[in-house]
Amino acid sequence: MRKRLITEVAGVVGAPVERVWQALTRSLPEHPMTVEQNGYTVAYQGGWWYRGEWTVLPHPEGARVEHRVYDVAERGRWAVPLANRFFIGFAQRTRKGFAEGIARIGKELGCSARLS
């Protein structure tokens, strides 16, 4: 599979990897998509171009959560930016949604959560 990185964001949650992983996977979208899981990485792929990957890694403060969005279009790759209005504001919306998501996880787990 060819994939082109569109945007990425990361944050730190002040809890152990396993607890953060469980909270993260409970909070991910439940859209009809292909889901792949490998260790502490989960990928959701759907539509004709979208692939979102979330990974939870050990961090000195607890766990680092990384989120990447890729373009995985097989055909019509040139049309992905057009269909998404050249991704204007996409990175900011992704960062805002991610920040809200890890804040919810921090609140749920009773610990700190911040963008890194």
C-alpha positions in Angstrom: 0.0 0.0 0.0 1.3 3.4 -0.9 0.5 6.1 1.6 1.3 9.8 1.7 1.3 11.6 5.1 -1.2 14.4 5.2 -0.8 15.5 8.8 0.4 14.2 12.2 0.0 15.2 15.8 1.1 13.8 19.2 0.4 14.3 22.9 1.4 12.9 26.3 -1.0 11.4 28.8 0.2 10.9 32.4 -0.9 7.3 32.7 0.5 3.9 31.8 0.5 2.8 28.2 -2.1 0.0 28.7 -4.6 2.3 30.5 -4.2 4.9 27.8 -4.5 2.3 25.0 -7.8 1.0 26.5 -9.2 4.5 26.9 -8.1 5.4 23.3 -9.6 2.4 21.7 -12.9 3.0 23.4 -13.0 6.6 22.1 -12.2 5.9 18.4 -14.8 6.3 15.7 -17.2 3.5 15.0 -17.7 4.2 11.3 -17.8 1.4 8.8 -14.1 1.2 8.0 -11.4 -1.5 7.8 -9.7 -1.7 11.2 -6.2 -3.1 11.7 -4.5 -3.6 15.1 -0.9 -4.5 15.8 0.3 -4.1 19.4 -0.5 -0.6 20.5 -1.2 0.7 17.0 -4.6 0.8 15.4 -5.4 2.0 11.9 -8.8 2.9 10.5 -9.1 3.0 6.7 -12.2 4.0 4.8 -13.6 5.9 1.9 -11.3 6.1 -1.1 -8.4 7.9 0.4 -8.4 8.0 4.2 -6.2 6.1 6.6 -5.8 7.2 10.2 -3.3 5.6 12.5 -3.0 5.9 16.3 -0.1 4.6 18.3 0.5 4.6 22.0 4.2 4.4 23.2 5.9 4.6 26.5 6.9 8.1 27.6 8.7 9.3 30.8 5.5 11.1 31.9 3.2 8.1 31.0 2.3 7.4 27.4 2.8 9.3 24.1 -0.1 9.1 21.7 0.6 9.7 18.1 -2.0 10.2 15.3 -1.2 10.3 11.6 -3.6 10.8 8.7 -2.5 9.4 5.3 -3.8 9.6 1.7 -4.0 6.0 0.5 -5.9 6.5 -2.8 -5.2 3.8 -5.3 -6.7 5.8 -8.2 -7.4 9.4 -8.7 -4.7 10.4 -6.2 -4.5 13.8 -7.8 -8.2 14.4 -6.8 -7.7 13.9 -3.1 -6.6 17.5 -2.4 -9.4 18.9 -4.6 -12.0 16.7 -2.9 -10.8 18.0 0.5 -10.5 21.6 -0.7 -6.7 21.4 -0.7 -6.8 20.4 3.0 -7.1 24.0 4.0 -7.5 24.0 7.7 -7.3 20.1 7.9 -4.2 20.0 10.0 -5.7 22.6 12.5 -9.0 20.6 12.7 -7.1 17.4 13.2 -4.9 18.9 15.9 -8.0 20.4 17.7 -9.9 17.2 17.5 -6.9 15.2 18.8 -6.3 17.7 21.7 -10.0 17.3 22.7 -9.7 13.6 22.5 -6.6 13.2 24.7 -8.1 15.8 27.1 -11.1 13.5 27.5 -8.8 10.5 28.0 -6.9 12.4 30.7 -10.1 13.4 32.4 -11.4 9.8 32.2 -8.2 8.4 33.7 -7.8 11.3 36.2 -4.4 12.4 34.9 -2.7 15.1 32.9 -2.9 15.2 29.1 -1.3 17.7 26.7 -0.1 18.1 23.1 3.6 17.6 22.6 
